[in-house]
Amino acid sequence: MEPVRLVDAWQRNDAKVVEDAKAFWRKLQALPANVSVDERARELCAVAYIGDEVVGVSTMALRHSQLVRCRLGFFRCLVSPAHPDRRIGRRLTVYSRRLLSDWSKEHPEEKVLGMAAILEAPGFDRLGKRPRWPLSGLALVGYMPDGKQIRLTWFEHARLD
């Protein structure tokens, strides 16, 4: 079995990786109608490959969170349904957290203190019952009005103002 290879795409503007991610989003018709692939590509964080095939992507949107009153990276992840048993989503989550944490530490002026995620995909029934996910550090901090979980992990170097 060929290994999953994770590629750092966070603010790298690598033309091939960006085009691969765009083709993946188009193939899976994964983006909302009001979001362009170019817009989403600006948030690209990591890409997972098996050989030359893209099997997953993650994005990070930097914005202020009213819930915790600081700036966070809001994480999104999309995994190919053709590879359900490779734990690609988990790998992308842990890898993306590390990428953003390292970047945040190198760019303290950006004041990004952690990573948040809103669970939208089905299939989190069993995993969603765990208040904290040990590998990624994501912990339940609340719910959206529609019942979706909000999860957050703080970076080790984070300090609140």
Secondary structure, 3 states (H helix, E strand, C coil): CCCEEEEECCCCCCHHHHHHHHHHHHHHCCCCCCCCHHHHHCCEEEEEEECCEEEEEEEEEEEEECCCCEEEEEEEEEECCCCCCCCHHHHHHHHHHHHHHHHHHHCHHHCEEEEEEECCCCCCCCHHHCCECCCCCCEEEEECCCCCEEEEEECCCCCCC
